[in-house]
Amino acid sequence: MDRPEEQFQSEFRDDDNDLLAVEANQTGHRVTRQSSTISGRLVDMARLPAVRRSWKWWRSSPAIALALLCMAGCSEFAEGQTPKTPGSSQTESSIIGKGLYSSHCAMCHELGTLPLMNRFILKEMSPAFIVRALTVGPMRLQASTLNAGEREAIAEYLTGESVIKPGRIETAQGRCSATSSTNVGNKNWNGWGVDIENTRFQDNGGLTAGQVPRLKVKWAFGFPGNFASYSQPTVVDGRVYVGGPLGQVYSLDAKTGCTYWTFQAIGGVRGALTIGADGTVYFGDTRAYVYAVNGSSGKLIWQKQVDDHPLARVTGSVKLYEGNLYFGVSSREEWLSASSTYECCTFRGSVNALRAKTGQLIWKTYTIANPPKPTRQSDSGTQLYGPSGAGVWGSPTIDRVRKLLYVGTGDNYTAPATDNSDAVLALDLKSGRIVWSKQITAGDAFNGGCLQPDKSICPEKPGPDFDFGASTILRTLPDGHRILVAGQKSGSLFGLDPNNKGEILWQTKVGGGGVLGGIQWGFTASPDAVFVGVSDIGLISAAEGFEPDPKAGGGLHAVALASGKKLWDATPSAEGCKTPRCSPAQSAAVTSIPGVIFSGSEDGHIRAYSGSDGRILWDFDTVQKFETVNKIPATGGTMDGGGPAVADGMLFVNSGYGFLYGAPGNVLLAFGVE
């Protein structure tokens, strides 16, 4: 949908009630807000239509950890429990918020089961982070009967801090001069995989293996919200383009970190931004909108909602090829079924193509051909739907020879399981027709109800939740044959034949796998080897609830591209990590340059490994405070999601991921050779 940029941004400057009006105008639906009293209840999840109650809690929007905040059926603290104010503030508002949390939220959040995050985790968010989640974020439907004061009261109770109203957050300090940097290079990192084949191998980044040990922080940039920073940076012609968890998109100077412009999207921006030849900036958000923004001014060119499911999202980066944008759609609905009253599930994954100049839809192909329909009732009487799921989390891989694109898919949420879940799909670029599908794990239907004491929403025969979340990689071997590499949460890496309907050429096990295990966000391939990090994160009970196991998970592995033979393994120290809420897991996407592999870890370290034997060449601990160019207080933390970008002799990476009980943080770091 095309909209004038001035109208869009002015509406976002209005108060938070008007933020919902923006959504209503854009989607064509009428949204009426019901004013409620302080004692009023939140929306009863069981009374919302099934299609309007969806969430995918892990690795998703700005308020993942808040995804079950104030869920229906969560009426009181468990017997014998008393809520304790996490923060230090005892304002009237926070006292009211304590009552709201106790009466509406605590029964779920303090239950002590996955994926529910308790008040000790939620207190790490900023008040604006929480209010935005309740206003325009993933909890907007559940909190729609709350007035602004009630949402703010919950945020103030959880954080112990006063609320700064959400809205279009500009960078007040660290602005660039009117002219752009004169030190512009052409060694870019554009989009997710640096090339349309998604290799994540930068062979022209201006940084050599010999220079890597001399990398030092040149500047730091702080994101508002203090809880997460997961959008992988894009670096083109001397500018860094990066998204934030509260929906901000920034254009920064690559050499200094100063800000040229800021744009406010509706949802959080997770993927790497893609820059067109004319400078247009393309990206998607966690509300399933795709945008085109002027790269010089930051003004909106067009925006389009690409899926009408309320909790659909564009997690992977859009791919620009021959004037069209290609991308997948995923959702958070799988985990909403942690509530036994949720009518699971109605989302279907899809792959989409838009005209880059106008945003016009060219085609939309669902990973599940047939819409969901009623299947059975749970033991508690909740109506269930299926088939559902098979979301597309990664950025598509383009095959310019065969005029195809490749994507991996996730699991089904409910039975019946379908043929295109946990699969690699090949689609025709022109029509969107599925040319072939290679399913790796059949019968995988799983949802959040499988982790609860009440498993009535869980499929009767639950699967292992073995998504393909990482983008595939297309490479040409020295003998001219081509290979498509896919990594799965099972911990297995696959070499597929793209010329023979995805026939498995080799399969190599590199990790244990699991719901949060195996290969998560991305790997990299040089001309002769694949380098892959493994999550296999563990969670243990602690005084304040779950926290990562400091001795479980992690490892970087090298595999021969042609044969799948293991070349070397670089495993974490058996002693584990020492900082609070740390894990050695390596879930974040991996990046390589000739002779060096960069991998961020859940322990907050970014490390450079030798491509020949896995030795650590350089190690930087990001879990510290940084003085930022834009004067926003910032710290590093868990590293997850997007990986490093190497361009024009520098390395850029985000740090901070409070979701999954990790260490929060909100910083973008730029390293250069000293």
LUMGUFI-849969 format. One record per residue: residue in one letter; z, y, x of N, C-alpha, C in turn. Coordinates in steps of 0.2 Angstrom, whole numbers, plus 5000, padded with zeros to 4 digits. Atoms other than C-alpha are relative to their C-alpha. Example, Ala and Ser with C-alpha at 12.3 -4.5 7.8 and 13.67 -1.06 7.14 Angstrom:
residues 2
a500049945004503949785062500050065004;s499949944996503649955068500350054996;
END
This chain:
residues 674
m500049945004500050005000500050065004;d500049944996499550175007500550054997;r499649945002500850315006500050055005;p499949954996500950485013500650005004;e499450014995502050485029500650054998;e499549955002502950645023500549984995;q499750025006503450575006500549945002;f499650064998504050405014500650025004;q499549994996505150485027500550054997;s499549955003505950625016500449964995;e499650045004506450485004500549965004;f499550044996507350395018500550055002;r499449954998508350555022500550014994;d499649995006509050555004500649955001;d499450045000510750465000499849934999;d500250075000510850275000499849984993;n500350025007510550264981499350015000;d500749985000508850344984499649955004;l500450054996508450204997499849954996;l500250055005508450084983499450024996;a500649975004507250194974499450005004;v500650014996506050184988499749935000;e500350065001505950004987499749994993;a500250015007505750014968499350035000;n500749965001504250134970499549965004;q500550044996503450024984499849944997;t500150065003503549864975499750004993;g500349995007503049924958500549974995;h499550025004504649864951500550054998;r499549955002505949964941500749985002;v499350024998507649964949500550054997;t499549965002509150034940500649985003;r499450014997510750054948500650014995;q499450005005512350014938500650035004;s499449984997513750124943500649964999;s499450045001515350024946500650035002;t499449984998517150054948500249975006;i499850034994518150014963500249934999;s499850075001518749854955499549964997;g500650045002517049804949499849945004;r500350064996516349634955499350015002;l500750004998514849614965499649964996;v500450045004513349534958500149935000;d499950075000513549354953499449975002;m500650034997512349254963499749954995;a500250055004512249124950499650034994;r500449975006511549244937499450045002;l500749974998510149314948499549954999;p500650055000508449234946500049975007;a500050034994508249104959499650035005;v500449974995506849194967500350065003;r499749944997507949344970500749995003;r499450024997509349254979499849965006;s500250044995508749204996500250035007;w499849974994509349225014499949945005;k500050044994509049145031500450035005;w499449964996510649185041499950005007;w500050004993510249135058499450035003;r500649974996509149245070499650044995;s500449965004508549365057500150074999;s500049935001508949535050500650045003;p499549974997510049675055500749984997;a499450025002511449605045500149924998;i500050075001511249415047500849984999;a499350025001513149395049500350024994;l499749985006513449485033499649974994;a500450035006512249375023500449974995;l499650035006513649295013500550054998;l499549955001514649455012500050014992;c499949995007515349464994499649954996;m500450055004514449304988500449994993;a499750025006514749254970500449935001;g499650065000516149124968500550015006;c499549984995517149204983500450054997;s499649965004518549274973500650035004;e499449984997520049274984500149975006;f499850034994520849225000500249934998;a499850075002521149035001500850015000;e499350005001522948994996500450005007;g499650004994524249045009499750055005;q500349964995523049165018500150084997;t499949935001523349355019499550045004;p500549964996521949475024500350055004;k499849954995522249575039499550055002;t500549954998521349735043499849995007;p500250014993520249695058500050075004;g500049934996520149885063500750035000;s499449975000521450005066500150054995;s500049945005521050135053500449974993;q499750025007522150135037499950064995;t500249955005521250265027500049974993;e500050035007521350255008499349964999;s500650045001519550195009500049935003;s500050074997519850055021500549964996;i499550045004521350005010499749974994;i500450025005520249994995499549955002;g500550054998518949905005500349935002;k499750064999520249775010500149964993;g499950045007520549734991499349984998;l500750025002518649724988499949935004;y500150064996518549605003500449944998;s499550055002520049504997499849974994;s500150035007519449484979499349984999;h500750015001517549464982499849955005;c500350034994517249394999500449945004;a499650044995518649305008500049924998;m500050075001518549134999499449975004;c500650034996516849105008500150025007;h500049984993517049205023500649975004;e499450024996518749145028500149924999;l499950075001518348965023499949965006;g500050034993517948915041499549955001;t500650054999516248825039499450045002;l500649974998514548865046499650014993;p500149944995513648985043500450064999;l499749945003514949095036500450035006;m499749974995515549225048500650044997;n499449975002517349295046500150075002;r499949934999518049465047500150025007;f500049994993518349445066499350015003;i500749994998516449435068499850074997;l500349945004516049565055500350075003;k499749944998517249695063499650035006;e500449974994516049705078499450044998;m500549965003514749785067500250075000;s499849935002514649975065500050014993;p500049995007515050045048499350014997;a500649995002513250105047499649934999;f500350075000512649925051500149974993;i499850045006513649855036499750044994;v500249965006513249995024499249994999;r500750015001511349975027499849934998;a500150075003511449785024500150004993;l499850015007512249815007499650054996;t500449955003511049955003499349995000;v500750024999509349915009499849945003;g500050064996509649755019500049944996;p500050065003509849575015500549994994;m499550005005511349605004499950054994;r500149945005510549744993500149974993;l500050035007510349624978500749994998;q499350025001512149554979500450064999;a499649945000512849734981499850054995;s500449955004511749814968500550044995;t499649975005513249844956500650055004;l499549964996514349934970499750075000;n500249944999514250114971500150025007;a500049994993514150204988500750005003;g499450004997515950224990500349935001;e499750074999516350044987499749965006;r500350034994515049995000500350025007;e499749974994515750115012500749985001;a499350024999517550055009500049935003;i500150074997517049875013499950015008;a500249994993516249935029500650035004;e499549974996517750045034500649955001;y499550054999518949905031499849955005;l500250054995517949775041500050035007;t500149974993517649895056500650055002;g499549954998519150015055499850075002;e500349934998517950165058499750034993;s500349965006517350295046499249995000;v500750025001515550275039499650075002;i500549955000514150385045499449974996;k500550035005512850365031499449985003;p500650034997511350255034499450054998;g500649965002509650335033499550005006;r500449994995508350395045500350025006;i499649994994509250385062499550035005;e500449984994508450495075500350005006;t499749994994508750505093500150075002;a499849925000509650675095499950025007;q500049984993509650675114499549955004;g500550044996508450615128499350014997;r500749995002506950685120499550025006;c500549984995505350695130499750075000;s500349945001504450855134499449994996;a500650005005502850895124499549965003;t500550044997501750815137500249935002;s499950074998501650625141500150005007;s500050014993502050555157499350005004;t500650014997500750575170499949945005;n500050064996501250415179499849944995;v500250055005500250305167499649945004;g500450064997499750125173499649974995;n500450045004498550005166500249925000;k499750075000499649845169500549994994;n499650005007500249825151500349944998;w499750065004501249705141499950024993;n500149985007500549715123500149944996;g499950055005501249615109500549955003;w499550054998502249455110499849965006;g500150054994501349345122499650035006;v500449964995500449475133499249994999;d500750015001498749395128500049974993;i500150035007498049325112500149925000;e499850075000498349145118500849995001;n499350005000500249185119500349975007;t499850044994500449125137500750035003;r499449964997501849255141500049995008;f500150004993501149245159499750075002;q500249944998500949415167499750005007;d500350004994499749405181499850065003;n500349944997499349585183500650064998;g499549965002501049665180500350055005;g499849964994501249755197500749985003;l499350024997502849655201499849935004;t500150064996502749525215500749965000;a499450044999503949375218500450035006;g499649974995504449465234500450064998;q499649945002505049615225500549994995;v499550015005506049535212500750005002;p499349994998507649525222500350075000;r499849935000507649715223500050034994;l500049975006507649745205500650034998;k499449975002508849875199499950044994;v500049965006509249965183499750075001;k500349934999508150125182500350044994;w499749975006508750175164500249964995;a499850045005509550115149500050044993;f500149975007509250155130500549974995;g499550035005510550135116499750004993;f500250005007510150075099500650014995;p499449995005511250135084500249934997;g499850065004512249995076500549965004;n499650044995513049915092500149934999;f499950085001512849735086499549965003;a500550054998511149675091499450055002;s500649974998509549725100499549945002;y500350074999508249585099499250014999;s500849995000506449665097499850005007;q500350004993505449625113499650065001;p500449944998504749785121499349985001;t500749994998502949825122499950055004;v500249954995502249925136499350015001;v500849995000500550005135499950085003;d500249934998499950155145500650055001;g499549964998501550215151500550024995;r499549995005502550205135500349934998;v499750065002503750075129500150014992;y499950005008503750035110500449944998;v499450055002505249945103500350014993;g499649995007506049915086500749995001;g499350015001507849915081500249964994;p499750045005508949815070500150044993;l500049965006509149955058499450034997;g500649985002507349985056499750055004;q500349954996507050115069499449975005;v500550024995505450105080499950065004;y500049954995505350205096499450005004;s500550004994504050265108500450045005;l499749974994504850295125499650015006;d500450004993504250345142500349955004;a499950064996504150195153500450015006;k499749984993504750285169500750034999;t499449965000506150385162500549984994;g499750025006506650315145500150054994;c499949955005506550475136499649994993;t500250025007506050475117499450054998;y500549965003504350535111500050014993;w499949995007504550495093500449944997;t499750055003505550385081499849994993;f500250015007504950305065500549954997;q499550045004506050225051499649964996;a500350055004505450065044500549984994;i499550015005506249995028500549945002;g499550054998506949835036500050005008;g499950014993507449785054499349975003;v500650024997506049755066500249955006;r499950054995506149595076499549995005;g500650024996504449565083499850055005;a500349954995503549645098499550044996;l500549965004502449785092499449995004;t500750014997500549775095499750074999;i500349945000499549925100499349995000;g500750015000497749945096499650045005;a500449974995496350015107500050084998;d499949935001496550185098500750035000;g499349985000498450185100500449994994;t499650015006498950135083500549945001;v499550054999500550035082500149964994;y500050055006500649885071500649965001;f499450044999502249785067500249984993;g499750025006503149695053500750015000;d499349995000504949705047500349944996;t499750055003506249595039500150014992;r500150005007505849655022499349984998;a500750025001504049585023499550064999;y500549944999503149755026499749995006;v500449994994501849775038499850075001;y500149935000501549945045499450025006;a500449974995500250045055500250085001;v499749934998500950205064499650035005;n500349964995500050335074500450005006;g499750014994500450305092500250065004;s499849944997500450485097500550044997;s499549965004501450565083500649964997;g499550045004502450415075499950014993;k500149995007501750465058499749944997;l500250065004501450325045499250014998;i500750015002499550275043500049964993;w500050035006499850145030500649955001;q499550055000501150015025499849954994;k500250055006500949855014500649955000;q499550055001502249735007499549944999;v500550054999501449565011500349934997;d499750065004502649445001500550034995;d499549975005503549474985500649964999;h499350035000504949354988500550055003;p499649954998506449464990500350005007;l499850004993507049395006499549975005;a500650024995505349355014500150055006;r500049954994505149435031499449985005;v500550014995503949455045500450005007;t499650014994504849385060499650015007;g500450004995503449355072499650065001;s500449944999502349485080499349994997;v500650005002500749535072499549995005;k500550014995499149485081499450044998;l500649965002497749605082499449975004;y500650034997495949525085499450024996;e500749985003494249595081500150044994;g499949965006494949725069500449984994;n499650035005496049615059500749995003;l499350024999497949585059500249934997;y499850075002498549405058500849995002;f499250015000500449355055500249954995;g499750045005501549235047500650034996;v499449985004502949255034500549945000;s499450055000504649165035500550034995;s499549985005506249185025500749985003;r499350024999508149175025500349954995;e499750035006508249075009500349935002;e499750074998508648905018500750005000;w499350014999510348955021500450034995;l499649975006510849045005500349944996;s499850065004511048864998500749985003;a499350014998512748875007500550014994;s499749995007513248924989499849954996;s500250055005513348784977499750024994;t500249975006512848904963499350025001;y500749974999511148954971499549954998;e500550045002509648884963499449995005;c500450014994508748824979499449964998;c500249944996507348864983499350014998;t500749975003505748964979499550035005;f500449974995505049024995499549955003;r500550044996503448965003499750045006;g500349974995502849005020499350025000;s500749995001501149085023499850035007;v500449964994499849155036499650054996;n500349955003499049315032499550045004;a500549964997497549425037499950074997;l500149935003497449615034499550045004;r500449954996496149745039500550055004;a499549954996496949845053499950074998;k500149935001496250005048500350024993;t499849985006496750005030500649964997;g499550045003498049865027499749964995;q500350045005496849785015500149925001;l500050074999497249595012499349975000;i500650044999495849485018500149934997;w499950075003496649315014500849995001;k499350024999498349235012500049924999;t500050085000498649045015500749985000;y499350035000500248965010500049935003;t499950064997500948825020500149944995;i499950055005501348735004499550024994;a500649985005499848734992500350014993;n499849995007500848714976500650044999;p499449975001502148834969500649964998;p499450045002503948774967500149994993;k499950015007504448704951500749964999;p499350035000506148634944499949935001;t500050074998506548464951500649964997;r499450035002508348414948500650054999;q499449965000510048474944500549975005;s499550034995511448464957500649974996;d499450035003513048374953500450054996;s499649955003513848544949499650034994;g500449975005512348584937499650055002;t500549944998511348704947499349975000;q500750025000509548694944499750015007;l500350004994508548654960499250004999;y500849995000506648694964499749975006;g500450024994505348624976499349994998;p499950004993504348604986500150075002;s499849934997504948754997500050005007;g499950004993505048815014499450015004;a500650004995503848785029499850075002;g500149934998504048965035499650005007;v500349994993503049035050500450055003;w499549954997504249115062499650035006;g500249974993503149145078499350044999;s500649965000501649255082499449955001;p500550055000499949165079499650005007;t500450014994498849105094499350004998;i500749995001497049155094499649955004;d500550044996495649025099499450044999;r500649975001494149135102499449965000;v500650054999493048985106499949974993;r500150035006493348895090500150044994;k499949965006493749045079500549984996;l499550035004495348975074500750045002;l499449974998497149035074500549944999;y499550055001498648915077500750034999;v499349985002500448925070500449945000;g499550055001501948815070500450024994;t499649995006502948795054500749975000;g499350025001504748765049500149944995;d499850055004505648635039499950024992;n499949995007505648615020500750014998;y499349985002507148685011500349954995;t499850045005507148564997499549944999;a500550065002506348394991499550034995;p500350054995504948344990499850045007;a500249974994504548375008499249995000;t500749995000502748425012499749985006;d500450024994501348375024500050065006;n500149954995501348545033500650035002;s499449984997503148565037500149975007;d499950034993503748545055499349985003;a500750014998501848555060499750055004;v500549954997500548645070499450004996;l500649995004499148715059499550045004;a500649964998497448775063499650034994;l500449965005496648905052499450035002;d500649964999494948975051500150085000;l499849935000495049155056499750044994;k500449965005493749215043500349994993;s499850025007494349125028500749984998;g499350025001496149065031500049934998;r500050075002495648885027500449965005;i499750054995496748755035499549955002;v500550044997495548665047500349935001;w499650064999496848535052500750025001;s499250005000498748505052500249945004;k499650054997499748405064500750004999;q499250005002501448365057500349955005;i499650044995502648305070500649974997;t499450035003504248275060499950004992;a500150005007503948215042500649994996;g499550015004505148215028500650045002;d499449964998506248355035500150064995;a499849955004507048445021500850015001;f499349994998508648535025500250074998;n499849945001509648685020500850015001;g499349984998511348775022500549964996;g499550045003512148665009500249945003;c499950064996512048525021500650015005;l499449994996513448605031500650024997;q499449985004514648635017500449944998;p499650065003516048525010499749984994;d500450025006515148534994499250005001;k500750014998513448464998499549994994;s500450015006512748464980499350035001;i500649965000511348584985499649965006;c500450034994510848485001499649944997;p500550065002509348364999500449945001;e499750075000509848184995499949975007;k500150034994509048135011499850065005;p500149944996509248285023499749985006;g500350014994508148305038500450035006;p499649974995508648365055499950085002;d500249935000507948545053499750025007;f500449994994506648535067499450045000;d500649955001505648695065499650005007;f500449974995504248755076500150075000;g499949935000504948925079499750045005;a500349964995504148975095499250004999;s500750005000502349025096499749955005;t500450054995501048895103499750045005;i500449974994500148925119499449965001;l500650034999498348895122499850015007;r500250004993497748855140499449965001;t500650044997496148795149500249975006;l499850044994496448665162499450015005;p500549994995495548665179499349964999;d500650045001494348525173499650034994;g500349985006493848635158500249984993;h499750025006494748545145500650054998;r499549965002495948645134500649974997;i499450035003497748615128500450054997;l499649965004498848685115500749975001;v499450024999500648675119500550034995;a499549985005502048675106500749985001;g499350024999503948675107500450004994;q499650015006505148615094500750005001;k499350004999506948625090500349935001;s499850064999507048445092500149995008;g499950004993507048485111499449975003;s500650034998505248415113499550055001;l500649964998503748495121499449964999;f500650045002502048435115499450035003;g500749984998500348445123499549984995;l500450025005499048445109499350015002;d500749994999497148435109499750044995;p500349955005496448585100499349984997;n500650025001494748505100500049934996;n499950065004495348345091500550004995;k499650005005496348395077500850005002;g499350004998497948415087500349945002;e499750064997498048245094500550015006;i499549994995499548225105499849975006;l500250024993499048215123500649985004;w499450014996500848215130500650024996;q499449985003502648235124500549995005;t499450004995504148285135500650024997;k499349985003505948285130500350055005;v499649964995506848435138500750024998;g499349995002508348455127500249964995;g499850045005509448375115499850014993;g500249985006508948475100500550004994;g499549995006509748515083499950064996;v500149955004509948645070499950075004;l500149954996510248775083499849985007;g500150034993509648675098499250005001;g500750004998508048635107499750065002;i500449954998506648755110500050054994;q499949955005507048915100499450054999;w500449945002506049075102499350005004;g500649994996504749055116500049975007;f500050034993504148975132499450035003;t500549974997502849025145499649955004;a500450054996501348935154499650045005;s500549984994500548975171499449964999;p500650045001498848905174500149935001;d499950084999499648735179500749984998;a499350035002501448725172500250044994;v499749975005502448765157500750005002;f499349994998504148835159500450024993;v499750005007505348815144500850005001;g499350005000507148865141500349964994;v499750055005508348755130500650044997;s499449985003509648815118500649955000;d499450055001510748665113500750035000;i499349965000512148795110500549954996;g499450045003513848715105500450064997;l499549965003515148795094500649974999;i499450035000516948765095500550044996;s499549965004518448815084500550045005;a499549964996519548955091500550044995;a499549975004520949065085499750054995;e500349965004519749185077499449974996;g500650035003518549055070499649975005;f500450034995517048985078499850055006;e500349974995516449035095499649965004;p500450044996515148975107500449965005;d499750044994515648825119499750035006;p500249974994515548905136499749955005;k500250054995515048735144499449964997;a500550045004513748675131499350045000;g500749975001511848705131499750035007;g500449964995510548795142499649955005;g500550034995509348745156499350034999;l500749984999507648795162499649945003;h500350064998506348665164499250015001;a500749994998504648655172499649934999;v500450065002503248535165499350015002;a500750004998501548495172499650024994;l500449995006500248575160499649954998;a500650055002498948435161500349944998;s499750075001500148285160500650004996;g499350005003501848345153500549975005;k499550024995502648275169500550055002;k499549954998504348355173499950015007;l500049984993504248455189500750025003;w499349984998506048525190500450024994;d499549975005507548565180500550045003;a499549954997508748715183500550004995;t499550005005510348675174500650055001;p499449954999511848795171500649965004;s499450024997513448775181500449964996;a499650045004514548635175500750034998;e499449975002516048755175499950054994;g500149965006515248855161500050075002;c500049934999515249045158500750024998;k499349985000516849145158500150064995;t499949945004516549305147500149984993;p499950015007517149315129499449984996;r500650025005515949225116499449995004;c500650014996514749175130499849924999;s500350075000513649015131499550005005;p500650004995512448955144499349984997;a500650015004511148925130499550055002;q500549954998509448995134499549994994;s500450005006508749025117499450055000;a500549955000507749185121499349985003;a500650014997505949185125499950015007;v500050004993505449155143499350035002;t500649974998504249255153499949985008;s500150014993503349225170499550055003;i500549974996502349305183499949955006;p500150054995501549215198500649995005;g499550024996502949125207500750014997;v499449985002504349185196500049994992;i499950005007505049145179500750044998;f499449965003506249265169500349974994;s499650035006507549195157500650034999;g499349985002508949275148500449954996;s499550055002510449185143500550024995;e499549985005511749185129500650025004;d499549974996512949225143499950075002;g500249934998512149395145499750015006;h500349994994511349365161499249994999;i500850004999509449395165499949975007;r500150044993508949275179499249995001;a500750024998507349255189500049945004;y500050074996506949075195499449995004;s500650024996505749015208499649954996;g500450045004504248945200499949935003;s500150064996504148805214500549954999;d499550045000505848735212500650024996;g499549985004506948825200500650045003;r499449964997508048915212500150074997;i499949935003508849075206499950055006;l500249954995508049225215500450064999;w499749935002508949365206500449994993;d499650015006510349375193500350064999;f499749945002510949525183500449994994;d499550015006512449525171499950064996;t500149945004512049635157500650024995;v499449995004513849615149500450065003;q499649944997514449795154499750064996;k500249935003514349975148499550035004;f500549974996512850075152500050074997;e500249935002512550265152499350004998;t500750015003511050285141499650075000;v500449945000509650415141500150044994;n500049965006509850455123500850014998;k499349985000511750465125500449964994;i499750055005512150325112500449955004;p499650054996513650215119499649934999;a500450065001512850055123500349955005;t499850054996513349885130499549945000;g500450065001512449725134500449944998;g499650065003512949555127499549945000;t500450065000512149395122499250015000;m500749985000510249385125499749944996;d500350055005509249295111499450044997;g500649985003507649315102499450025005;g500649984995506249415112500249995007;g499950014993506049395130499850065004;p500149944996505749515145499250015000;a500749985000504149615146499950035007;v500249984993503349645164499450044999;a500649965000502249795166500150065005;d500049944995501749925179500650005005;g499550014995502949855191500750014998;m499450005002504449855180500149954995;l499850055005505449735169500450034995;f499749975005506049785152500349944995;v499750065004507249675141500650034996;n499449985004508549695127500649965001;s499450045000510349635127500450024995;g499550005006511549605113499849964994;y500250055006511549475099500749984997;g499450025003513149465089500049954995;f500150055005512449345077500149935004;l499950074998512849155079500750005005;y499349994997514649215085499950025008;g500149984993513849285101500350075002;a499849934998514249445111499650054998;p500449955003513649595102499850055006;g500349954996512649735111499550034997;n500549965003511449865109499650045005;v500349964994510449915125499349975001;l500750014997508649915131500150025007;l500049994993508649895150499350005003;a500649994996507249955162500249995007;f499950024993507249875179499450025004;g500549994995506249935194500249985007;v499950024993506049895212500350065004;e499749954995507249985224499949995007;
END
